[in-house]
Structure formats: C-alpha cells, structure tokens
Amino acid sequence: MRKRRSGIYLPIIFAQYHQHPLPIIYLAFGDEGVAKAMLYYIPNGLLVYSLGVYMASGHSNLRQGIKAVLRTPLIYRR
C-alpha cells in the first residue's frame, strides 16, 4: 500500500528563507544587500506559495491541484 507523503518534500526543495529578516540584512549590508536579498526572496516566495501549495495539496489530478493553489490567497493578498 502506497502512502501519500506530499508535504514531506517541501522543506527539502524550498529553502527556509524566513530565517533572515530584511531589517537585519539592511543593518548588516545596507541598500545593496536588501536589493540582492529581494532578488532571492520574491521568486522563492512565489514558488513556495504556488508550486509548494500544489505539492502539499497531494492531489494527483492537475485540475484539483490548481484549484487548491487558487484557493490559497497568499500570492495575490500581499
């Protein structure tokens, strides 16, 4: 019997980018450091809240997985 473990792969694929808040990066590296950090944060956040939600939903059907992503308002709410 095959068990679904859709959420177990998420910490392996996506980095924990919330560990370094932007004010600390600004204090340590200034404007240039924050600009470089945002180049990493924005694409990673979009992937986490789209592909990550799709993977965590565990749906094998593509249509149901996309519905789960669209029901999660984290991308278009911010």
mmCIF file of the N, C-alpha and C atoms, coordinates in Angstrom:
data_MODEL
# 
_entry.id   MODEL 
# 
loop_
_atom_site.group_PDB 
_atom_site.id 
_atom_site.type_symbol 
_atom_site.label_atom_id 
_atom_site.label_alt_id 
_atom_site.label_comp_id 
_atom_site.label_asym_id 
_atom_site.label_entity_id 
_atom_site.label_seq_id 
_atom_site.pdbx_PDB_ins_code 
_atom_site.Cartn_x 
_atom_site.Cartn_y 
_atom_site.Cartn_z 
_atom_site.occupancy 
_atom_site.B_iso_or_equiv 
_atom_site.pdbx_formal_charge 
_atom_site.auth_seq_id 
_atom_site.auth_comp_id 
_atom_site.auth_asym_id 
_atom_site.auth_atom_id 
_atom_site.pdbx_PDB_model_num 
ATOM 1   N N  . MET A 1 1  ? 0.839  -1.170 0.000   1.00 0.00 ? 1  MET A N  1 
ATOM 2   C CA . MET A 1 1  ? 0.000  0.000  0.000   1.00 0.00 ? 1  MET A CA 1 
ATOM 3   C C  . MET A 1 1  ? 0.898  1.252  0.000   1.00 0.00 ? 1  MET A C  1 
ATOM 4   N N  . ARG A 1 2  ? 0.629  2.148  -0.913  1.00 0.00 ? 2  ARG A N  1 
ATOM 5   C CA . ARG A 1 2  ? 1.427  3.356  -1.063  1.00 0.00 ? 2  ARG A CA 1 
ATOM 6   C C  . ARG A 1 2  ? 0.821  4.499  -0.266  1.00 0.00 ? 2  ARG A C  1 
ATOM 7   N N  . LYS A 1 3  ? 1.619  5.110  0.601   1.00 0.00 ? 3  LYS A N  1 
ATOM 8   C CA . LYS A 1 3  ? 1.150  6.244  1.392   1.00 0.00 ? 3  LYS A CA 1 
ATOM 9   C C  . LYS A 1 3  ? 1.513  7.537  0.681   1.00 0.00 ? 3  LYS A C  1 
ATOM 10  N N  . ARG A 1 4  ? 0.664  8.533  0.848   1.00 0.00 ? 4  ARG A N  1 
ATOM 11  C CA . ARG A 1 4  ? 0.944  9.848  0.282   1.00 0.00 ? 4  ARG A CA 1 
ATOM 12  C C  . ARG A 1 4  ? 1.770  10.651 1.273   1.00 0.00 ? 4  ARG A C  1 
ATOM 13  N N  . ARG A 1 5  ? 2.875  11.134 0.796   1.00 0.00 ? 5  ARG A N  1 
ATOM 14  C CA . ARG A 1 5  ? 3.750  11.974 1.617   1.00 0.00 ? 5  ARG A CA 1 
ATOM 15  C C  . ARG A 1 5  ? 4.070  13.243 0.837   1.00 0.00 ? 5  ARG A C  1 
ATOM 16  N N  . SER A 1 6  ? 3.047  13.964 0.482   1.00 0.00 ? 6  SER A N  1 
ATOM 17  C CA . SER A 1 6  ? 3.248  15.118 -0.379  1.00 0.00 ? 6  SER A CA 1 
ATOM 18  C C  . SER A 1 6  ? 3.923  16.280 0.334   1.00 0.00 ? 6  SER A C  1 
ATOM 19  N N  . GLY A 1 7  ? 3.723  16.441 1.616   1.00 0.00 ? 7  GLY A N  1 
ATOM 20  C CA . GLY A 1 7  ? 4.286  17.572 2.332   1.00 0.00 ? 7  GLY A CA 1 
ATOM 21  C C  . GLY A 1 7  ? 5.687  17.348 2.850   1.00 0.00 ? 7  GLY A C  1 
ATOM 22  N N  . ILE A 1 8  ? 6.169  16.124 2.815   1.00 0.00 ? 8  ILE A N  1 
ATOM 23  C CA . ILE A 1 8  ? 7.480  15.832 3.395   1.00 0.00 ? 8  ILE A CA 1 
ATOM 24  C C  . ILE A 1 8  ? 8.629  16.350 2.529   1.00 0.00 ? 8  ILE A C  1 
ATOM 25  N N  . TYR A 1 9  ? 8.383  16.557 1.251   1.00 0.00 ? 9  TYR A N  1 
ATOM 26  C CA . TYR A 1 9  ? 9.439  17.004 0.353   1.00 0.00 ? 9  TYR A CA 1 
ATOM 27  C C  . TYR A 1 9  ? 9.602  18.526 0.321   1.00 0.00 ? 9  TYR A C  1 
ATOM 28  N N  . LEU A 1 10 ? 8.649  19.243 0.857   1.00 0.00 ? 10 LEU A N  1 
ATOM 29  C CA . LEU A 1 10 ? 8.692  20.704 0.781   1.00 0.00 ? 10 LEU A CA 1 
ATOM 30  C C  . LEU A 1 10 ? 9.907  21.319 1.467   1.00 0.00 ? 10 LEU A C  1 
ATOM 31  N N  . PRO A 1 11 ? 10.290 20.905 2.692   1.00 0.00 ? 11 PRO A N  1 
ATOM 32  C CA . PRO A 1 11 ? 11.482 21.506 3.299   1.00 0.00 ? 11 PRO A CA 1 
ATOM 33  C C  . PRO A 1 11 ? 12.774 21.132 2.575   1.00 0.00 ? 11 PRO A C  1 
ATOM 34  N N  . ILE A 1 12 ? 12.744 20.033 1.831   1.00 0.00 ? 12 ILE A N  1 
ATOM 35  C CA . ILE A 1 12 ? 13.931 19.625 1.088   1.00 0.00 ? 12 ILE A CA 1 
ATOM 36  C C  . ILE A 1 12 ? 14.097 20.495 -0.160  1.00 0.00 ? 12 ILE A C  1 
ATOM 37  N N  . ILE A 1 13 ? 12.988 20.784 -0.832  1.00 0.00 ? 13 ILE A N  1 
ATOM 38  C CA . ILE A 1 13 ? 13.040 21.525 -2.094  1.00 0.00 ? 13 ILE A CA 1 
ATOM 39  C C  . ILE A 1 13 ? 13.187 23.023 -1.867  1.00 0.00 ? 13 ILE A C  1 
ATOM 40  N N  . PHE A 1 14 ? 12.411 23.563 -0.941  1.00 0.00 ? 14 PHE A N  1 
ATOM 41  C CA . PHE A 1 14 ? 12.391 25.006 -0.735  1.00 0.00 ? 14 PHE A CA 1 
ATOM 42  C C  . PHE A 1 14 ? 13.186 25.371 0.507   1.00 0.00 ? 14 PHE A C  1 
ATOM 43  N N  . ALA A 1 15 ? 14.001 26.402 0.366   1.00 0.00 ? 15 ALA A N  1 
ATOM 44  C CA . ALA A 1 15 ? 14.835 26.858 1.482   1.00 0.00 ? 15 ALA A CA 1 
ATOM 45  C C  . ALA A 1 15 ? 13.986 27.593 2.511   1.00 0.00 ? 15 ALA A C  1 
ATOM 46  N N  . GLN A 1 16 ? 14.460 27.638 3.708   1.00 0.00 ? 16 GLN A N  1 
ATOM 47  C CA . GLN A 1 16 ? 13.795 28.387 4.772   1.00 0.00 ? 16 GLN A CA 1 
ATOM 48  C C  . GLN A 1 16 ? 14.262 29.831 4.708   1.00 0.00 ? 16 GLN A C  1 
ATOM 49  N N  . TYR A 1 17 ? 13.656 30.618 3.849   1.00 0.00 ? 17 TYR A N  1 
ATOM 50  C CA . TYR A 1 17 ? 14.119 31.976 3.622   1.00 0.00 ? 17 TYR A CA 1 
ATOM 51  C C  . TYR A 1 17 ? 13.561 32.971 4.612   1.00 0.00 ? 17 TYR A C  1 
ATOM 52  N N  . HIS A 1 18 ? 12.716 32.557 5.519   1.00 0.00 ? 18 HIS A N  1 
ATOM 53  C CA . HIS A 1 18 ? 12.192 33.473 6.522   1.00 0.00 ? 18 HIS A CA 1 
ATOM 54  C C  . HIS A 1 18 ? 13.125 33.582 7.728   1.00 0.00 ? 18 HIS A C  1 
ATOM 55  N N  . GLN A 1 19 ? 14.221 32.913 7.691   1.00 0.00 ? 19 GLN A N  1 
ATOM 56  C CA . GLN A 1 19 ? 15.135 32.936 8.826   1.00 0.00 ? 19 GLN A CA 1 
ATOM 57  C C  . GLN A 1 19 ? 15.949 34.223 8.893   1.00 0.00 ? 19 GLN A C  1 
ATOM 58  N N  . HIS A 1 20 ? 16.029 34.969 7.802   1.00 0.00 ? 20 HIS A N  1 
ATOM 59  C CA . HIS A 1 20 ? 16.825 36.192 7.768   1.00 0.00 ? 20 HIS A CA 1 
ATOM 60  C C  . HIS A 1 20 ? 15.907 37.369 7.449   1.00 0.00 ? 20 HIS A C  1 
ATOM 61  N N  . PRO A 1 21 ? 15.434 38.054 8.450   1.00 0.00 ? 21 PRO A N  1 
ATOM 62  C CA . PRO A 1 21 ? 14.524 39.176 8.177   1.00 0.00 ? 21 PRO A CA 1 
ATOM 63  C C  . PRO A 1 21 ? 15.254 40.328 7.497   1.00 0.00 ? 21 PRO A C  1 
ATOM 64  N N  . LEU A 1 22 ? 14.506 41.059 6.715   1.00 0.00 ? 22 LEU A N  1 
ATOM 65  C CA . LEU A 1 22 ? 15.087 42.150 5.937   1.00 0.00 ? 22 LEU A CA 1 
ATOM 66  C C  . LEU A 1 22 ? 15.697 43.267 6.773   1.00 0.00 ? 22 LEU A C  1 
ATOM 67  N N  . PRO A 1 23 ? 15.163 43.631 7.934   1.00 0.00 ? 23 PRO A N  1 
ATOM 68  C CA . PRO A 1 23 ? 15.841 44.679 8.713   1.00 0.00 ? 23 PRO A CA 1 
ATOM 69  C C  . PRO A 1 23 ? 17.256 44.304 9.146   1.00 0.00 ? 23 PRO A C  1 
ATOM 70  N N  . ILE A 1 24 ? 17.468 43.057 9.455   1.00 0.00 ? 24 ILE A N  1 
ATOM 71  C CA . ILE A 1 24 ? 18.821 42.632 9.842   1.00 0.00 ? 24 ILE A CA 1 
ATOM 72  C C  . ILE A 1 24 ? 19.747 42.669 8.634   1.00 0.00 ? 24 ILE A C  1 
ATOM 73  N N  . ILE A 1 25 ? 19.228 42.251 7.472   1.00 0.00 ? 25 ILE A N  1 
ATOM 74  C CA . ILE A 1 25 ? 20.036 42.326 6.253   1.00 0.00 ? 25 ILE A CA 1 
ATOM 75  C C  . ILE A 1 25 ? 20.351 43.784 5.927   1.00 0.00 ? 25 ILE A C  1 
ATOM 76  N N  . TYR A 1 26 ? 19.373 44.656 6.119   1.00 0.00 ? 26 TYR A N  1 
ATOM 77  C CA . TYR A 1 26 ? 19.605 46.084 5.865   1.00 0.00 ? 26 TYR A CA 1 
ATOM 78  C C  . TYR A 1 26 ? 20.659 46.645 6.819   1.00 0.00 ? 26 TYR A C  1 
ATOM 79  N N  . LEU A 1 27 ? 20.580 46.255 8.069   1.00 0.00 ? 27 LEU A N  1 
ATOM 80  C CA . LEU A 1 27 ? 21.544 46.735 9.053   1.00 0.00 ? 27 LEU A CA 1 
ATOM 81  C C  . LEU A 1 27 ? 22.953 46.243 8.726   1.00 0.00 ? 27 LEU A C  1 
ATOM 82  N N  . ALA A 1 28 ? 23.058 45.002 8.267   1.00 0.00 ? 28 ALA A N  1 
ATOM 83  C CA . ALA A 1 28 ? 24.375 44.437 8.009   1.00 0.00 ? 28 ALA A CA 1 
ATOM 84  C C  . ALA A 1 28 ? 24.952 44.845 6.654   1.00 0.00 ? 28 ALA A C  1 
ATOM 85  N N  . PHE A 1 29 ? 24.094 44.928 5.609   1.00 0.00 ? 29 PHE A N  1 
ATOM 86  C CA . PHE A 1 29 ? 24.610 45.105 4.258   1.00 0.00 ? 29 PHE A CA 1 
ATOM 87  C C  . PHE A 1 29 ? 24.100 46.344 3.533   1.00 0.00 ? 29 PHE A C  1 
ATOM 88  N N  . GLY A 1 30 ? 23.151 47.062 4.123   1.00 0.00 ? 30 GLY A N  1 
ATOM 89  C CA . GLY A 1 30 ? 22.667 48.300 3.514   1.00 0.00 ? 30 GLY A CA 1 
ATOM 90  C C  . GLY A 1 30 ? 21.687 48.069 2.377   1.00 0.00 ? 30 GLY A C  1 
ATOM 91  N N  . ASP A 1 31 ? 21.506 49.114 1.578   1.00 0.00 ? 31 ASP A N  1 
ATOM 92  C CA . ASP A 1 31 ? 20.538 49.073 0.478   1.00 0.00 ? 31 ASP A CA 1 
ATOM 93  C C  . ASP A 1 31 ? 20.888 48.019 -0.568  1.00 0.00 ? 31 ASP A C  1 
ATOM 94  N N  . GLU A 1 32 ? 22.161 47.903 -0.875  1.00 0.00 ? 32 GLU A N  1 
ATOM 95  C CA . GLU A 1 32 ? 22.576 46.932 -1.890  1.00 0.00 ? 32 GLU A CA 1 
ATOM 96  C C  . GLU A 1 32 ? 22.312 45.498 -1.427  1.00 0.00 ? 32 GLU A C  1 
ATOM 97  N N  . GLY A 1 33 ? 22.513 45.231 -0.156  1.00 0.00 ? 33 GLY A N  1 
ATOM 98  C CA . GLY A 1 33 ? 22.246 43.896 0.377   1.00 0.00 ? 33 GLY A CA 1 
ATOM 99  C C  . GLY A 1 33 ? 20.771 43.553 0.354   1.00 0.00 ? 33 GLY A C  1 
ATOM 100 N N  . VAL A 1 34 ? 19.927 44.522 0.673   1.00 0.00 ? 34 VAL A N  1 
ATOM 101 C CA . VAL A 1 34 ? 18.478 44.279 0.634   1.00 0.00 ? 34 VAL A CA 1 
ATOM 102 C C  . VAL A 1 34 ? 18.019 44.051 -0.799  1.00 0.00 ? 34 VAL A C  1 
ATOM 103 N N  . ALA A 1 35 ? 18.584 44.803 -1.742  1.00 0.00 ? 35 ALA A N  1 
ATOM 104 C CA . ALA A 1 35 ? 18.213 44.614 -3.145  1.00 0.00 ? 35 ALA A CA 1 
ATOM 105 C C  . ALA A 1 35 ? 18.583 43.215 -3.623  1.00 0.00 ? 35 ALA A C  1 
ATOM 106 N N  . LYS A 1 36 ? 19.728 42.731 -3.236  1.00 0.00 ? 36 LYS A N  1 
ATOM 107 C CA . LYS A 1 36 ? 20.134 41.367 -3.619  1.00 0.00 ? 36 LYS A CA 1 
ATOM 108 C C  . LYS A 1 36 ? 19.291 40.319 -2.908  1.00 0.00 ? 36 LYS A C  1 
ATOM 109 N N  . ALA A 1 37 ? 18.940 40.575 -1.666  1.00 0.00 ? 37 ALA A N  1 
ATOM 110 C CA . ALA A 1 37 ? 18.099 39.629 -0.931  1.00 0.00 ? 37 ALA A CA 1 
ATOM 111 C C  . ALA A 1 37 ? 16.711 39.539 -1.547  1.00 0.00 ? 37 ALA A C  1 
ATOM 112 N N  . MET A 1 38 ? 16.185 40.645 -2.022  1.00 0.00 ? 38 MET A N  1 
ATOM 113 C CA . MET A 1 38 ? 14.858 40.636 -2.648  1.00 0.00 ? 38 MET A CA 1 
ATOM 114 C C  . MET A 1 38 ? 14.856 39.859 -3.956  1.00 0.00 ? 38 MET A C  1 
ATOM 115 N N  . LEU A 1 39 ? 15.995 39.845 -4.646  1.00 0.00 ? 39 LEU A N  1 
ATOM 116 C CA . LEU A 1 39 ? 16.098 39.033 -5.859  1.00 0.00 ? 39 LEU A CA 1 
ATOM 117 C C  . LEU A 1 39 ? 15.983 37.549 -5.555  1.00 0.00 ? 39 LEU A C  1 
ATOM 118 N N  . TYR A 1 40 ? 16.244 37.171 -4.331  1.00 0.00 ? 40 TYR A N  1 
ATOM 119 C CA . TYR A 1 40 ? 16.082 35.785 -3.909  1.00 0.00 ? 40 TYR A CA 1 
ATOM 120 C C  . TYR A 1 40 ? 14.707 35.561 -3.275  1.00 0.00 ? 40 TYR A C  1 
ATOM 121 N N  . TYR A 1 41 ? 14.246 36.485 -2.443  1.00 0.00 ? 41 TYR A N  1 
ATOM 122 C CA . TYR A 1 41 ? 13.003 36.305 -1.698  1.00 0.00 ? 41 TYR A CA 1 
ATOM 123 C C  . TYR A 1 41 ? 11.772 36.246 -2.597  1.00 0.00 ? 41 TYR A C  1 
ATOM 124 N N  . ILE A 1 42 ? 11.679 37.124 -3.561  1.00 0.00 ? 42 ILE A N  1 
ATOM 125 C CA . ILE A 1 42 ? 10.461 37.210 -4.366  1.00 0.00 ? 42 ILE A CA 1 
ATOM 126 C C  . ILE A 1 42 ? 10.239 35.952 -5.206  1.00 0.00 ? 42 ILE A C  1 
ATOM 127 N N  . PRO A 1 43 ? 11.207 35.483 -6.012  1.00 0.00 ? 43 PRO A N  1 
ATOM 128 C CA . PRO A 1 43 ? 10.942 34.249 -6.768  1.00 0.00 ? 43 PRO A CA 1 
ATOM 129 C C  . PRO A 1 43 ? 10.730 33.036 -5.878  1.00 0.00 ? 43 PRO A C  1 
ATOM 130 N N  . ASN A 1 44 ? 11.479 32.970 -4.777  1.00 0.00 ? 44 ASN A N  1 
ATOM 131 C CA . ASN A 1 44 ? 11.312 31.839 -3.876  1.00 0.00 ? 44 ASN A CA 1 
ATOM 132 C C  . ASN A 1 44 ? 9.935  31.863 -3.219  1.00 0.00 ? 44 ASN A C  1 
ATOM 133 N N  . GLY A 1 45 ? 9.474  33.033 -2.839  1.00 0.00 ? 45 GLY A N  1 
ATOM 134 C CA . GLY A 1 45 ? 8.136  33.146 -2.261  1.00 0.00 ? 45 GLY A CA 1 
ATOM 135 C C  . GLY A 1 45 ? 7.049  32.765 -3.240  1.00 0.00 ? 45 GLY A C  1 
ATOM 136 N N  . LEU A 1 46 ? 7.195  33.179 -4.486  1.00 0.00 ? 46 LEU A N  1 
ATOM 137 C CA . LEU A 1 46 ? 6.209  32.796 -5.497  1.00 0.00 ? 46 LEU A CA 1 
ATOM 138 C C  . LEU A 1 46 ? 6.183  31.294 -5.719  1.00 0.00 ? 46 LEU A C  1 
ATOM 139 N N  . LEU A 1 47 ? 7.352  30.671 -5.711  1.00 0.00 ? 47 LEU A N  1 
ATOM 140 C CA . LEU A 1 47 ? 7.394  29.217 -5.874  1.00 0.00 ? 47 LEU A CA 1 
ATOM 141 C C  . LEU A 1 47 ? 6.787  28.495 -4.674  1.00 0.00 ? 47 LEU A C  1 
ATOM 142 N N  . VAL A 1 48 ? 7.086  28.956 -3.487  1.00 0.00 ? 48 VAL A N  1 
ATOM 143 C CA . VAL A 1 48 ? 6.548  28.318 -2.287  1.00 0.00 ? 48 VAL A CA 1 
ATOM 144 C C  . VAL A 1 48 ? 5.034  28.398 -2.261  1.00 0.00 ? 48 VAL A C  1 
ATOM 145 N N  . TYR A 1 49 ? 4.491  29.586 -2.590  1.00 0.00 ? 49 TYR A N  1 
ATOM 146 C CA . TYR A 1 49 ? 3.053  29.771 -2.494  1.00 0.00 ? 49 TYR A CA 1 
ATOM 147 C C  . TYR A 1 49 ? 2.293  29.323 -3.728  1.00 0.00 ? 49 TYR A C  1 
ATOM 148 N N  . SER A 1 50 ? 2.960  28.825 -4.745  1.00 0.00 ? 50 SER A N  1 
ATOM 149 C CA . SER A 1 50 ? 2.261  28.248 -5.891  1.00 0.00 ? 50 SER A CA 1 
ATOM 150 C C  . SER A 1 50 ? 2.617  26.762 -6.021  1.00 0.00 ? 50 SER A C  1 
ATOM 151 N N  . LEU A 1 51 ? 3.850  26.462 -6.371  1.00 0.00 ? 51 LEU A N  1 
ATOM 152 C CA . LEU A 1 51 ? 4.263  25.068 -6.529  1.00 0.00 ? 51 LEU A CA 1 
ATOM 153 C C  . LEU A 1 51 ? 4.245  24.331 -5.186  1.00 0.00 ? 51 LEU A C  1 
ATOM 154 N N  . GLY A 1 52 ? 4.637  25.024 -4.130  1.00 0.00 ? 52 GLY A N  1 
ATOM 155 C CA . GLY A 1 52 ? 4.632  24.390 -2.811  1.00 0.00 ? 52 GLY A CA 1 
ATOM 156 C C  . GLY A 1 52 ? 3.231  24.021 -2.347  1.00 0.00 ? 52 GLY A C  1 
ATOM 157 N N  . VAL A 1 53 ? 2.267  24.912 -2.568  1.00 0.00 ? 53 VAL A N  1 
ATOM 158 C CA . VAL A 1 53 ? 0.878  24.618 -2.206  1.00 0.00 ? 53 VAL A CA 1 
ATOM 159 C C  . VAL A 1 53 ? 0.342  23.488 -3.066  1.00 0.00 ? 53 VAL A C  1 
ATOM 160 N N  . TYR A 1 54 ? 0.712  23.494 -4.344  1.00 0.00 ? 54 TYR A N  1 
ATOM 161 C CA . TYR A 1 54 ? 0.277  22.412 -5.241  1.00 0.00 ? 54 TYR A CA 1 
ATOM 162 C C  . TYR A 1 54 ? 0.819  21.066 -4.764  1.00 0.00 ? 54 TYR A C  1 
ATOM 163 N N  . MET A 1 55 ? 2.085  21.029 -4.387  1.00 0.00 ? 55 MET A N  1 
ATOM 164 C CA . MET A 1 55 ? 2.680  19.779 -3.921  1.00 0.00 ? 55 MET A CA 1 
ATOM 165 C C  . MET A 1 55 ? 2.083  19.344 -2.589  1.00 0.00 ? 55 MET A C  1 
ATOM 166 N N  . ALA A 1 56 ? 1.851  20.283 -1.692  1.00 0.00 ? 56 ALA A N  1 
ATOM 167 C CA . ALA A 1 56 ? 1.313  19.949 -0.371  1.00 0.00 ? 56 ALA A CA 1 
ATOM 168 C C  . ALA A 1 56 ? -0.143 19.520 -0.436  1.00 0.00 ? 56 ALA A C  1 
ATOM 169 N N  . SER A 1 57 ? -0.856 19.937 -1.485  1.00 0.00 ? 57 SER A N  1 
ATOM 170 C CA . SER A 1 57 ? -2.265 19.549 -1.586  1.00 0.00 ? 57 SER A CA 1 
ATOM 171 C C  . SER A 1 57 ? -2.403 18.046 -1.790  1.00 0.00 ? 57 SER A C  1 
ATOM 172 N N  . GLY A 1 58 ? -1.422 17.424 -2.428  1.00 0.00 ? 58 GLY A N  1 
ATOM 173 C CA . GLY A 1 58 ? -1.430 15.981 -2.591  1.00 0.00 ? 58 GLY A CA 1 
ATOM 174 C C  . GLY A 1 58 ? -2.393 15.473 -3.642  1.00 0.00 ? 58 GLY A C  1 
ATOM 175 N N  . HIS A 1 59 ? -2.946 16.339 -4.444  1.00 0.00 ? 59 HIS A N  1 
ATOM 176 C CA . HIS A 1 59 ? -3.872 15.903 -5.483  1.00 0.00 ? 59 HIS A CA 1 
ATOM 177 C C  . HIS A 1 59 ? -3.095 15.321 -6.656  1.00 0.00 ? 59 HIS A C  1 
ATOM 178 N N  . SER A 1 60 ? -3.554 14.190 -7.140  1.00 0.00 ? 60 SER A N  1 
ATOM 179 C CA . SER A 1 60 ? -2.925 13.613 -8.323  1.00 0.00 ? 60 SER A CA 1 
ATOM 180 C C  . SER A 1 60 ? -3.510 14.210 -9.595  1.00 0.00 ? 60 SER A C  1 
ATOM 181 N N  . ASN A 1 61 ? -4.699 14.767 -9.499  1.00 0.00 ? 61 ASN A N  1 
ATOM 182 C CA . ASN A 1 61 ? -5.341 15.411 -10.632 1.00 0.00 ? 61 ASN A CA 1 
ATOM 183 C C  . ASN A 1 61 ? -4.843 16.853 -10.736 1.00 0.00 ? 61 ASN A C  1 
ATOM 184 N N  . LEU A 1 62 ? -4.419 17.251 -11.922 1.00 0.00 ? 62 LEU A N  1 
ATOM 185 C CA . LEU A 1 62 ? -3.878 18.595 -12.127 1.00 0.00 ? 62 LEU A CA 1 
ATOM 186 C C  . LEU A 1 62 ? -4.920 19.669 -11.855 1.00 0.00 ? 62 LEU A C  1 
ATOM 187 N N  . ARG A 1 63 ? -6.130 19.455 -12.274 1.00 0.00 ? 63 ARG A N  1 
ATOM 188 C CA . ARG A 1 63 ? -7.189 20.448 -12.082 1.00 0.00 ? 63 ARG A CA 1 
ATOM 189 C C  . ARG A 1 63 ? -7.476 20.677 -10.602 1.00 0.00 ? 63 ARG A C  1 
ATOM 190 N N  . GLN A 1 64 ? -7.533 19.631 -9.806  1.00 0.00 ? 64 GLN A N  1 
ATOM 191 C CA . GLN A 1 64 ? -7.778 19.781 -8.368  1.00 0.00 ? 64 GLN A CA 1 
ATOM 192 C C  . GLN A 1 64 ? -6.603 20.468 -7.678  1.00 0.00 ? 64 GLN A C  1 
ATOM 193 N N  . GLY A 1 65 ? -5.387 20.176 -8.119  1.00 0.00 ? 65 GLY A N  1 
ATOM 194 C CA . GLY A 1 65 ? -4.215 20.834 -7.543  1.00 0.00 ? 65 GLY A CA 1 
ATOM 195 C C  . GLY A 1 65 ? -4.189 22.321 -7.833  1.00 0.00 ? 65 GLY A C  1 
ATOM 196 N N  . ILE A 1 66 ? -4.570 22.705 -9.057  1.00 0.00 ? 66 ILE A N  1 
ATOM 197 C CA . ILE A 1 66 ? -4.611 24.125 -9.406  1.00 0.00 ? 66 ILE A CA 1 
ATOM 198 C C  . ILE A 1 66 ? -5.715 24.832 -8.639  1.00 0.00 ? 66 ILE A C  1 
ATOM 199 N N  . LYS A 1 67 ? -6.839 24.153 -8.414  1.00 0.00 ? 67 LYS A N  1 
ATOM 200 C CA . LYS A 1 67 ? -7.900 24.744 -7.594  1.00 0.00 ? 67 LYS A CA 1 
ATOM 201 C C  . LYS A 1 67 ? -7.412 24.992 -6.173  1.00 0.00 ? 67 LYS A C  1 
ATOM 202 N N  . ALA A 1 68 ? -6.611 24.070 -5.644  1.00 0.00 ? 68 ALA A N  1 
ATOM 203 C CA . ALA A 1 68 ? -6.066 24.255 -4.292  1.00 0.00 ? 68 ALA A CA 1 
ATOM 204 C C  . ALA A 1 68 ? -5.135 25.462 -4.245  1.00 0.00 ? 68 ALA A C  1 
ATOM 205 N N  . VAL A 1 69 ? -4.354 25.671 -5.296  1.00 0.00 ? 69 VAL A N  1 
ATOM 206 C CA . VAL A 1 69 ? -3.454 26.832 -5.347  1.00 0.00 ? 69 VAL A CA 1 
ATOM 207 C C  . VAL A 1 69 ? -4.264 28.121 -5.422  1.00 0.00 ? 69 VAL A C  1 
ATOM 208 N N  . LEU A 1 70 ? -5.317 28.136 -6.224  1.00 0.00 ? 70 LEU A N  1 
ATOM 209 C CA . LEU A 1 70 ? -6.118 29.348 -6.377  1.00 0.00 ? 70 LEU A CA 1 
ATOM 210 C C  . LEU A 1 70 ? -6.963 29.651 -5.145  1.00 0.00 ? 70 LEU A C  1 
ATOM 211 N N  . ARG A 1 71 ? -7.245 28.648 -4.330  1.00 0.00 ? 71 ARG A N  1 
ATOM 212 C CA . ARG A 1 71 ? -7.980 28.890 -3.087  1.00 0.00 ? 71 ARG A CA 1 
ATOM 213 C C  . ARG A 1 71 ? -7.082 29.458 -1.990  1.00 0.00 ? 71 ARG A C  1 
ATOM 214 N N  . THR A 1 72 ? -5.780 29.394 -2.180  1.00 0.00 ? 72 THR A N  1 
ATOM 215 C CA . THR A 1 72 ? -4.835 29.928 -1.210  1.00 0.00 ? 72 THR A CA 1 
ATOM 216 C C  . THR A 1 72 ? -4.490 31.357 -1.612  1.00 0.00 ? 72 THR A C  1 
ATOM 217 N N  . PRO A 1 73 ? -4.935 32.350 -0.875  1.00 0.00 ? 73 PRO A N  1 
ATOM 218 C CA . PRO A 1 73 ? -4.782 33.744 -1.325  1.00 0.00 ? 73 PRO A CA 1 
ATOM 219 C C  . PRO A 1 73 ? -3.460 34.397 -0.949  1.00 0.00 ? 73 PRO A C  1 
ATOM 220 N N  . LEU A 1 74 ? -2.419 33.641 -0.700  1.00 0.00 ? 74 LEU A N  1 
ATOM 221 C CA . LEU A 1 74 ? -1.186 34.239 -0.204  1.00 0.00 ? 74 LEU A CA 1 
ATOM 222 C C  . LEU A 1 74 ? -0.439 35.037 -1.261  1.00 0.00 ? 74 LEU A C  1 
ATOM 223 N N  . ILE A 1 75 ? -0.553 34.693 -2.523  1.00 0.00 ? 75 ILE A N  1 
ATOM 224 C CA . ILE A 1 75 ? 0.173  35.424 -3.554  1.00 0.00 ? 75 ILE A CA 1 
ATOM 225 C C  . ILE A 1 75 ? -0.521 36.732 -3.874  1.00 0.00 ? 75 ILE A C  1 
ATOM 226 N N  . TYR A 1 76 ? -1.816 36.702 -4.104  1.00 0.00 ? 76 TYR A N  1 
ATOM 227 C CA . TYR A 1 76 ? -2.489 37.914 -4.531  1.00 0.00 ? 76 TYR A CA 1 
ATOM 228 C C  . TYR A 1 76 ? -3.030 38.728 -3.357  1.00 0.00 ? 76 TYR A C  1 
ATOM 229 N N  . ARG A 1 77 ? -2.834 38.289 -2.125  1.00 0.00 ? 77 ARG A N  1 
ATOM 230 C CA . ARG A 1 77 ? -3.260 39.051 -0.964  1.00 0.00 ? 77 ARG A CA 1 
ATOM 231 C C  . ARG A 1 77 ? -2.196 40.038 -0.523  1.00 0.00 ? 77 ARG A C  1 
ATOM 232 N N  . ARG A 1 78 ? -0.975 39.761 -0.734  1.00 0.00 ? 78 ARG A N  1 
ATOM 233 C CA . ARG A 1 78 ? 0.116  40.592 -0.236  1.00 0.00 ? 78 ARG A CA 1 
ATOM 234 C C  . ARG A 1 78 ? 0.306  41.714 -1.138  1.00 0.00 ? 78 ARG A C  1 
# 
